Amino acid sequence: MYFSRKCKITFICHGATIYSEEARFSDNLNYPPLNDAGQDEVEKITEFLRLRGIKNDRIYASPATRTIQTAQVIAKLYKKNFETVDDLTPRKCGAFNGLTYEQIEQKYPAEFEKLIKDPTVATPGDAESLDDFVKRTNAIIDKIVENNISNRIIIVTTPDVIKAAICGALDIPASSMPKIYIKTGSATQISYFESWKSLIYSDYTPL
């Protein structure tokens, strides 16, 4: 049973948006949508799925516009519908929403220092702490796994959700999440076993 795989998940990060290159904080579900570069990334990652022959039984997507746009293209490849997981949302970033690190440092210098020194603390006060976010995200993923025993599935989501999944898979602290890089239009695969999890590959981006 120890080596019995329960589920294999291929996480697909949505394509680029106008916020991507500037690394802006964003928990808005309706904005921004994919830009032209993002559409191109989605086509490339979809072609990667086709060429690699990645099979799946179900496709899930986070509820953001950018993830749904990405999931629509992938679902077309597999000729099947996808299911939106309403709770699989980005980390709530409060007053930092839409801002870059540079803008936060200028506008909220005290909060910026707290964010850098201890990223696990909810900063600003109306944000979601990294600890809470990683716990919330992995509880949702665990539920999806339990509903997909022996299945191979695809989850189209945001970079921070994938980072949280990696933290959960490798049993590393939430404070390490900012050190994990996930590019838009990339693929990450995790296998879930009875007693452990295995990160197969991370942040693969087709050329």
PyRosetta script that sets phi, psi and omega in degrees:
from pyrosetta import init, pose_from_sequence

init()
pose = pose_from_sequence("MYFSRKCKITFICHGATIYSEEARFSDNLNYPPLNDAGQDEVEKITEFLRLRGIKNDRIYASPATRTIQTAQVIAKLYKKNFETVDDLTPRKCGAFNGLTYEQIEQKYPAEFEKLIKDPTVATPGDAESLDDFVKRTNAIIDKIVENNISNRIIIVTTPDVIKAAICGALDIPASSMPKIYIKTGSATQISYFESWKSLIYSDYTPL")
pose.set_psi(1, -28.9)
pose.set_omega(1, -177.5)
pose.set_phi(2, -58.7)
pose.set_psi(2, -38.8)
pose.set_omega(2, -177.8)
pose.set_phi(3, -97.6)
pose.set_psi(3, 10.5)
pose.set_omega(3, 180.0)
pose.set_phi(4, -80.1)
pose.set_psi(4, 114.7)
pose.set_omega(4, -178.1)
pose.set_phi(5, -77.8)
pose.set_psi(5, 128.4)
pose.set_omega(5, 179.2)
pose.set_phi(6, -84.1)
pose.set_psi(6, -40.5)
pose.set_omega(6, -173.6)
pose.set_phi(7, -165.6)
pose.set_psi(7, 146.3)
pose.set_omega(7, 173.1)
pose.set_phi(8, -117.3)
pose.set_psi(8, 128.1)
pose.set_omega(8, -178.6)
pose.set_phi(9, -117.2)
pose.set_psi(9, 127.7)
pose.set_omega(9, 169.6)
pose.set_phi(10, -101.9)
pose.set_psi(10, 111.1)
pose.set_omega(10, 177.8)
pose.set_phi(11, -87.0)
pose.set_psi(11, 127.0)
pose.set_omega(11, 176.8)
pose.set_phi(12, -111.6)
pose.set_psi(12, 123.2)
pose.set_omega(12, 176.3)
pose.set_phi(13, -81.9)
pose.set_psi(13, 135.8)
pose.set_omega(13, -179.1)
pose.set_phi(14, -57.2)
pose.set_psi(14, 163.4)
pose.set_omega(14, 178.7)
pose.set_phi(15, -72.3)
pose.set_psi(15, 171.5)
pose.set_omega(15, -175.7)
pose.set_phi(16, -64.3)
pose.set_psi(16, 152.7)
pose.set_omega(16, 174.7)
pose.set_phi(17, -129.4)
pose.set_psi(17, 179.8)
pose.set_omega(17, 178.6)
pose.set_phi(18, -67.7)
pose.set_psi(18, -14.8)
pose.set_omega(18, 178.2)
pose.set_phi(19, -87.1)
pose.set_psi(19, -20.1)
pose.set_omega(19, -168.6)
pose.set_phi(20, -60.7)
pose.set_psi(20, -52.9)
pose.set_omega(20, -174.7)
pose.set_phi(21, -65.4)
pose.set_psi(21, -27.3)
pose.set_omega(21, -179.1)
pose.set_phi(22, -92.8)
pose.set_psi(22, -0.1)
pose.set_omega(22, 179.3)
pose.set_phi(23, 51.6)
pose.set_psi(23, 48.5)
pose.set_omega(23, 179.1)
pose.set_phi(24, -77.9)
pose.set_psi(24, 145.9)
pose.set_omega(24, 172.2)
pose.set_phi(25, -68.2)
pose.set_psi(25, 137.9)
pose.set_omega(25, -179.6)
pose.set_phi(26, -155.7)
pose.set_psi(26, 118.7)
pose.set_omega(26, 172.3)
pose.set_phi(27, -119.1)
pose.set_psi(27, 8.3)
pose.set_omega(27, 179.4)
pose.set_phi(28, -73.1)
pose.set_psi(28, 127.4)
pose.set_omega(28, -177.8)
pose.set_phi(29, -81.3)
pose.set_psi(29, -25.3)
pose.set_omega(29, -175.4)
pose.set_phi(30, -94.4)
pose.set_psi(30, -15.8)
pose.set_omega(30, -175.1)
pose.set_phi(31, -147.4)
pose.set_psi(31, 143.8)
pose.set_omega(31, -1.4)
pose.set_phi(32, -90.1)
pose.set_psi(32, 158.7)
pose.set_omega(32, 173.5)
pose.set_phi(33, -81.8)
pose.set_psi(33, 178.6)
pose.set_omega(33, 175.5)
pose.set_phi(34, -63.8)
pose.set_psi(34, 142.4)
pose.set_omega(34, 171.3)
pose.set_phi(35, -97.5)
pose.set_psi(35, -172.8)
pose.set_omega(35, -177.5)
pose.set_phi(36, -61.3)
pose.set_psi(36, -41.6)
pose.set_omega(36, 178.3)
pose.set_phi(37, -63.4)
pose.set_psi(37, -36.8)
pose.set_omega(37, 178.8)
pose.set_phi(38, -66.2)
pose.set_psi(38, -40.2)
pose.set_omega(38, 177.1)
pose.set_phi(39, -61.0)
pose.set_psi(39, -40.3)
pose.set_omega(39, 178.8)
pose.set_phi(40, -65.4)
pose.set_psi(40, -41.4)
pose.set_omega(40, 178.1)
pose.set_phi(41, -62.2)
pose.set_psi(41, -40.0)
pose.set_omega(41, 179.9)
pose.set_phi(42, -64.1)
pose.set_psi(42, -41.6)
pose.set_omega(42, 178.1)
pose.set_phi(43, -62.0)
pose.set_psi(43, -40.4)
pose.set_omega(43, -178.9)
pose.set_phi(44, -68.3)
pose.set_psi(44, -42.4)
pose.set_omega(44, -178.4)
pose.set_phi(45, -71.2)
pose.set_psi(45, -31.3)
pose.set_omega(45, 176.2)
pose.set_phi(46, -67.3)
pose.set_psi(46, -40.2)
pose.set_omega(46, 177.0)
pose.set_phi(47, -65.4)
pose.set_psi(47, -36.8)
pose.set_omega(47, 175.4)
pose.set_phi(48, -60.1)
pose.set_psi(48, -44.8)
pose.set_omega(48, 178.8)
pose.set_phi(49, -60.8)
pose.set_psi(49, -39.7)
pose.set_omega(49, -179.8)
pose.set_phi(50, -67.8)
pose.set_psi(50, -48.4)
pose.set_omega(50, -176.8)
pose.set_phi(51, -67.7)
pose.set_psi(51, -35.5)
pose.set_omega(51, -179.4)
pose.set_phi(52, -76.9)
pose.set_psi(52, -14.6)
pose.set_omega(52, 179.6)
pose.set_phi(53, 70.1)
pose.set_psi(53, 31.4)
pose.set_omega(53, -179.5)
pose.set_phi(54, -70.2)
pose.set_psi(54, 117.6)
pose.set_omega(54, -179.0)
pose.set_phi(55, -92.4)
pose.set_psi(55, 158.1)
pose.set_omega(55, 176.1)
pose.set_phi(56, -154.7)
pose.set_psi(56, 152.3)
pose.set_omega(56, 177.9)
pose.set_phi(57, -96.9)
pose.set_psi(57, -30.2)
pose.set_omega(57, 179.8)
pose.set_phi(58, -148.3)
pose.set_psi(58, 154.7)
pose.set_omega(58, 177.4)
pose.set_phi(59, -122.5)
pose.set_psi(59, 130.6)
pose.set_omega(59, 177.2)
pose.set_phi(60, -119.2)
pose.set_psi(60, 158.1)
pose.set_omega(60, 177.2)
pose.set_phi(61, -146.3)
pose.set_psi(61, 145.6)
pose.set_omega(61, 169.9)
pose.set_phi(62, -67.5)
pose.set_psi(62, 160.9)
pose.set_omega(62, -172.0)
pose.set_phi(63, -82.5)
pose.set_psi(63, -0.2)
pose.set_omega(63, -178.8)
pose.set_phi(64, -68.8)
pose.set_psi(64, 150.5)
pose.set_omega(64, 178.5)
pose.set_phi(65, -55.1)
pose.set_psi(65, -44.2)
pose.set_omega(65, -176.6)
pose.set_phi(66, -65.9)
pose.set_psi(66, -32.8)
pose.set_omega(66, 178.6)
pose.set_phi(67, -79.0)
pose.set_psi(67, -36.4)
pose.set_omega(67, 178.3)
pose.set_phi(68, -66.7)
pose.set_psi(68, -41.2)
pose.set_omega(68, 176.8)
pose.set_phi(69, -59.3)
pose.set_psi(69, -41.1)
pose.set_omega(69, 179.1)
pose.set_phi(70, -67.5)
pose.set_psi(70, -44.1)
pose.set_omega(70, -178.8)
pose.set_phi(71, -63.8)
pose.set_psi(71, -33.0)
pose.set_omega(71, -180.0)
pose.set_phi(72, -62.2)
pose.set_psi(72, -38.9)
pose.set_omega(72, 179.7)
pose.set_phi(73, -70.5)
pose.set_psi(73, -42.9)
pose.set_omega(73, -179.6)
pose.set_phi(74, -66.4)
pose.set_psi(74, -40.8)
pose.set_omega(74, 179.5)
pose.set_phi(75, -62.6)
pose.set_psi(75, -34.4)
pose.set_omega(75, 178.1)
pose.set_phi(76, -64.0)
pose.set_psi(76, -37.2)
pose.set_omega(76, 177.1)
pose.set_phi(77, -59.5)
pose.set_psi(77, -44.4)
pose.set_omega(77, -176.2)
pose.set_phi(78, -88.9)
pose.set_psi(78, -2.1)
pose.set_omega(78, 179.6)
pose.set_phi(79, 54.5)
pose.set_psi(79, 46.7)
pose.set_omega(79, 177.2)
pose.set_phi(80, -147.7)
pose.set_psi(80, 163.9)
pose.set_omega(80, 178.5)
pose.set_phi(81, -82.1)
pose.set_psi(81, 165.6)
pose.set_omega(81, 173.7)
pose.set_phi(82, -121.3)
pose.set_psi(82, 158.1)
pose.set_omega(82, -179.2)
pose.set_phi(83, -111.1)
pose.set_psi(83, 130.3)
pose.set_omega(83, 178.5)
pose.set_phi(84, -85.1)
pose.set_psi(84, 129.8)
pose.set_omega(84, 177.4)
pose.set_phi(85, -101.2)
pose.set_psi(85, 100.3)
pose.set_omega(85, -170.5)
pose.set_phi(86, -60.2)
pose.set_psi(86, -31.4)
pose.set_omega(86, -176.2)
pose.set_phi(87, -86.4)
pose.set_psi(87, -7.8)
pose.set_omega(87, -176.8)
pose.set_phi(88, -86.6)
pose.set_psi(88, 69.3)
pose.set_omega(88, -173.6)
pose.set_phi(89, -105.9)
pose.set_psi(89, 162.3)
pose.set_omega(89, 177.0)
pose.set_phi(90, -63.6)
pose.set_psi(90, 165.9)
pose.set_omega(90, 176.3)
pose.set_phi(91, -64.1)
pose.set_psi(91, 133.8)
pose.set_omega(91, 178.9)
pose.set_phi(92, -70.8)
pose.set_psi(92, 121.8)
pose.set_omega(92, -175.2)
pose.set_phi(93, -110.4)
pose.set_psi(93, 8.2)
pose.set_omega(93, 171.5)
pose.set_phi(94, 56.1)
pose.set_psi(94, -132.1)
pose.set_omega(94, -176.3)
pose.set_phi(95, -66.1)
pose.set_psi(95, -14.6)
pose.set_omega(95, 179.3)
pose.set_phi(96, -80.2)
pose.set_psi(96, -5.9)
pose.set_omega(96, -175.8)
pose.set_phi(97, -58.0)
pose.set_psi(97, 128.8)
pose.set_omega(97, 178.1)
pose.set_phi(98, 85.2)
pose.set_psi(98, -0.8)
pose.set_omega(98, -177.1)
pose.set_phi(99, -103.6)
pose.set_psi(99, 152.3)
pose.set_omega(99, 172.3)
pose.set_phi(100, -88.8)
pose.set_psi(100, 168.9)
pose.set_omega(100, 176.1)
pose.set_phi(101, -59.4)
pose.set_psi(101, -40.7)
pose.set_omega(101, -179.5)
pose.set_phi(102, -62.7)
pose.set_psi(102, -41.3)
pose.set_omega(102, 179.6)
pose.set_phi(103, -68.1)
pose.set_psi(103, -37.2)
pose.set_omega(103, 177.6)
pose.set_phi(104, -64.4)
pose.set_psi(104, -42.8)
pose.set_omega(104, 179.9)
pose.set_phi(105, -61.1)
pose.set_psi(105, -37.7)
pose.set_omega(105, -179.4)
pose.set_phi(106, -75.6)
pose.set_psi(106, -41.4)
pose.set_omega(106, -173.2)
pose.set_phi(107, -87.0)
pose.set_psi(107, -34.4)
pose.set_omega(107, -178.0)
pose.set_phi(108, -130.4)
pose.set_psi(108, 68.3)
pose.set_omega(108, -174.7)
pose.set_phi(109, -59.7)
pose.set_psi(109, -40.5)
pose.set_omega(109, -179.5)
pose.set_phi(110, -67.0)
pose.set_psi(110, -44.7)
pose.set_omega(110, 179.3)
pose.set_phi(111, -66.7)
pose.set_psi(111, -35.4)
pose.set_omega(111, 178.1)
pose.set_phi(112, -61.9)
pose.set_psi(112, -42.9)
pose.set_omega(112, 179.5)
pose.set_phi(113, -63.2)
pose.set_psi(113, -40.4)
pose.set_omega(113, 177.3)
pose.set_phi(114, -64.1)
pose.set_psi(114, -41.3)
pose.set_omega(114, -179.0)
pose.set_phi(115, -61.4)
pose.set_psi(115, -41.5)
pose.set_omega(115, -178.7)
pose.set_phi(116, -72.9)
pose.set_psi(116, -41.5)
pose.set_omega(116, -175.8)
pose.set_phi(117, -71.8)
pose.set_psi(117, -39.5)
pose.set_omega(117, -178.7)
pose.set_phi(118, -144.3)
pose.set_psi(118, 87.2)
pose.set_omega(118, -176.7)
pose.set_phi(119, -67.3)
pose.set_psi(119, -11.1)
pose.set_omega(119, -178.8)
pose.set_phi(120, -80.5)
pose.set_psi(120, -18.0)
pose.set_omega(120, 178.7)
pose.set_phi(121, -78.4)
pose.set_psi(121, 141.4)
pose.set_omega(121, 179.4)
pose.set_phi(122, -65.2)
pose.set_psi(122, 106.0)
pose.set_omega(122, -179.4)
pose.set_phi(123, -134.7)
pose.set_psi(123, 122.9)
pose.set_omega(123, -3.2)
pose.set_phi(124, -68.0)
pose.set_psi(124, -176.5)
pose.set_omega(124, -174.8)
pose.set_phi(125, -62.1)
pose.set_psi(125, -24.7)
pose.set_omega(125, -179.7)
pose.set_phi(126, -93.9)
pose.set_psi(126, 11.7)
pose.set_omega(126, 178.2)
pose.set_phi(127, -94.4)
pose.set_psi(127, 173.3)
pose.set_omega(127, 177.4)
pose.set_phi(128, -99.1)
pose.set_psi(128, 129.7)
pose.set_omega(128, 179.7)
pose.set_phi(129, -66.8)
pose.set_psi(129, 155.0)
pose.set_omega(129, 178.5)
pose.set_phi(130, -61.9)
pose.set_psi(130, -39.5)
pose.set_omega(130, 178.9)
pose.set_phi(131, -58.3)
pose.set_psi(131, -48.9)
pose.set_omega(131, -179.2)
pose.set_phi(132, -65.0)
pose.set_psi(132, -39.2)
pose.set_omega(132, -179.0)
pose.set_phi(133, -65.0)
pose.set_psi(133, -45.9)
pose.set_omega(133, -180.0)
pose.set_phi(134, -62.8)
pose.set_psi(134, -42.2)
pose.set_omega(134, 178.3)
pose.set_phi(135, -63.8)
pose.set_psi(135, -46.0)
pose.set_omega(135, -179.2)
pose.set_phi(136, -61.5)
pose.set_psi(136, -47.1)
pose.set_omega(136, -176.9)
pose.set_phi(137, -63.3)
pose.set_psi(137, -46.1)
pose.set_omega(137, -177.0)
pose.set_phi(138, -71.4)
pose.set_psi(138, -27.0)
pose.set_omega(138, 174.2)
pose.set_phi(139, -65.3)
pose.set_psi(139, -39.2)
pose.set_omega(139, 178.1)
pose.set_phi(140, -67.8)
pose.set_psi(140, -44.5)
pose.set_omega(140, 179.9)
pose.set_phi(141, -63.6)
pose.set_psi(141, -41.4)
pose.set_omega(141, 178.4)
pose.set_phi(142, -59.7)
pose.set_psi(142, -38.1)
pose.set_omega(142, 178.7)
pose.set_phi(143, -66.9)
pose.set_psi(143, -40.0)
pose.set_omega(143, 177.4)
pose.set_phi(144, -62.9)
pose.set_psi(144, -41.8)
pose.set_omega(144, 178.6)
pose.set_phi(145, -60.4)
pose.set_psi(145, -46.0)
pose.set_omega(145, -178.3)
pose.set_phi(146, -64.2)
pose.set_psi(146, -26.2)
pose.set_omega(146, 178.1)
pose.set_phi(147, -88.1)
pose.set_psi(147, 1.0)
pose.set_omega(147, -177.0)
pose.set_phi(148, -136.1)
pose.set_psi(148, 43.6)
pose.set_omega(148, 178.8)
pose.set_phi(149, -59.2)
pose.set_psi(149, 129.0)
pose.set_omega(149, -179.6)
pose.set_phi(150, 73.2)
pose.set_psi(150, 6.5)
pose.set_omega(150, -179.7)
pose.set_phi(151, -94.9)
pose.set_psi(151, 160.1)
pose.set_omega(151, 170.4)
pose.set_phi(152, -115.6)
pose.set_psi(152, 121.1)
pose.set_omega(152, -173.2)
pose.set_phi(153, -128.9)
pose.set_psi(153, 163.8)
pose.set_omega(153, 175.7)
pose.set_phi(154, -119.0)
pose.set_psi(154, 134.0)
pose.set_omega(154, 173.8)
pose.set_phi(155, -121.2)
pose.set_psi(155, 117.5)
pose.set_omega(155, 177.5)
pose.set_phi(156, -95.0)
pose.set_psi(156, 120.6)
pose.set_omega(156, -170.9)
pose.set_phi(157, -153.4)
pose.set_psi(157, -164.3)
pose.set_omega(157, -175.7)
pose.set_phi(158, -99.0)
pose.set_psi(158, 162.5)
pose.set_omega(158, -179.0)
pose.set_phi(159, -57.0)
pose.set_psi(159, -42.0)
pose.set_omega(159, -175.8)
pose.set_phi(160, -69.9)
pose.set_psi(160, -31.1)
pose.set_omega(160, 175.4)
pose.set_phi(161, -64.7)
pose.set_psi(161, -40.6)
pose.set_omega(161, 178.5)
pose.set_phi(162, -66.9)
pose.set_psi(162, -39.8)
pose.set_omega(162, 176.6)
pose.set_phi(163, -60.4)
pose.set_psi(163, -42.6)
pose.set_omega(163, 178.6)
pose.set_phi(164, -63.9)
pose.set_psi(164, -38.8)
pose.set_omega(164, 178.0)
pose.set_phi(165, -63.8)
pose.set_psi(165, -38.4)
pose.set_omega(165, 177.9)
pose.set_phi(166, -66.3)
pose.set_psi(166, -42.0)
pose.set_omega(166, 176.0)
pose.set_phi(167, -57.4)
pose.set_psi(167, -43.3)
pose.set_omega(167, 179.8)
pose.set_phi(168, -67.4)
pose.set_psi(168, -37.6)
pose.set_omega(168, -178.0)
pose.set_phi(169, -70.0)
pose.set_psi(169, -37.6)
pose.set_omega(169, -175.7)
pose.set_phi(170, -97.7)
pose.set_psi(170, 1.8)
pose.set_omega(170, -179.0)
pose.set_phi(171, 54.9)
pose.set_psi(171, 44.5)
pose.set_omega(171, 176.3)
pose.set_phi(172, -106.1)
pose.set_psi(172, 152.8)
pose.set_omega(172, -174.9)
pose.set_phi(173, -66.0)
pose.set_psi(173, 154.5)
pose.set_omega(173, 179.1)
pose.set_phi(174, -60.2)
pose.set_psi(174, -27.0)
pose.set_omega(174, -179.9)
pose.set_phi(175, -63.1)
pose.set_psi(175, -18.2)
pose.set_omega(175, 178.9)
pose.set_phi(176, -84.1)
pose.set_psi(176, -10.4)
pose.set_omega(176, -175.4)
pose.set_phi(177, -57.0)
pose.set_psi(177, -41.9)
pose.set_omega(177, 179.3)
pose.set_phi(178, -63.8)
pose.set_psi(178, -16.8)
pose.set_omega(178, -179.7)
pose.set_phi(179, -85.7)
pose.set_psi(179, -7.5)
pose.set_omega(179, 179.5)
pose.set_phi(180, -92.4)
pose.set_psi(180, 131.3)
pose.set_omega(180, -179.5)
pose.set_phi(181, -107.8)
pose.set_psi(181, 126.7)
pose.set_omega(181, 175.0)
pose.set_phi(182, -128.7)
pose.set_psi(182, 116.8)
pose.set_omega(182, -178.1)
pose.set_phi(183, -85.7)
pose.set_psi(183, 152.1)
pose.set_omega(183, 173.7)
pose.set_phi(184, -63.3)
pose.set_psi(184, 148.3)
pose.set_omega(184, 179.3)
pose.set_phi(185, 69.4)
pose.set_psi(185, 30.3)
pose.set_omega(185, -177.6)
pose.set_phi(186, -116.7)
pose.set_psi(186, 166.8)
pose.set_omega(186, 179.6)
pose.set_phi(187, -122.1)
pose.set_psi(187, 139.4)
pose.set_omega(187, 176.2)
pose.set_phi(188, -134.7)
pose.set_psi(188, 134.3)
pose.set_omega(188, -177.5)
pose.set_phi(189, -123.4)
pose.set_psi(189, 132.4)
pose.set_omega(189, 178.4)
pose.set_phi(190, -130.1)
pose.set_psi(190, 133.0)
pose.set_omega(190, 173.7)
pose.set_phi(191, -101.0)
pose.set_psi(191, 135.0)
pose.set_omega(191, -178.7)
pose.set_phi(192, -109.3)
pose.set_psi(192, 119.0)
pose.set_omega(192, -179.9)
pose.set_phi(193, -106.9)
pose.set_psi(193, 177.6)
pose.set_omega(193, -178.3)
pose.set_phi(194, -59.2)
pose.set_psi(194, -42.4)
pose.set_omega(194, -173.1)
pose.set_phi(195, -120.5)
pose.set_psi(195, 1.7)
pose.set_omega(195, -177.1)
pose.set_phi(196, -162.4)
pose.set_psi(196, 175.4)
pose.set_omega(196, -180.0)
pose.set_phi(197, -132.4)
pose.set_psi(197, 152.7)
pose.set_omega(197, -178.3)
pose.set_phi(198, -132.4)
pose.set_psi(198, 124.5)
pose.set_omega(198, 174.8)
pose.set_phi(199, -82.7)
pose.set_psi(199, 112.0)
pose.set_omega(199, -175.9)
pose.set_phi(200, -80.3)
pose.set_psi(200, -49.3)
pose.set_omega(200, 172.6)
pose.set_phi(201, -157.0)
pose.set_psi(201, 161.6)
pose.set_omega(201, -175.0)
pose.set_phi(202, -140.7)
pose.set_psi(202, 139.8)
pose.set_omega(202, 171.8)
pose.set_phi(203, 59.0)
pose.set_psi(203, 35.3)
pose.set_omega(203, 176.7)
pose.set_phi(204, -72.7)
pose.set_psi(204, 125.6)
pose.set_omega(204, -179.7)
pose.set_phi(205, -121.7)
pose.set_psi(205, 117.0)
pose.set_omega(205, 179.1)
pose.set_phi(206, -61.8)
pose.set_psi(206, 144.0)
pose.set_omega(206, 177.7)
pose.set_phi(207, -79.3)
pose.dump_pdb("model.pdb")
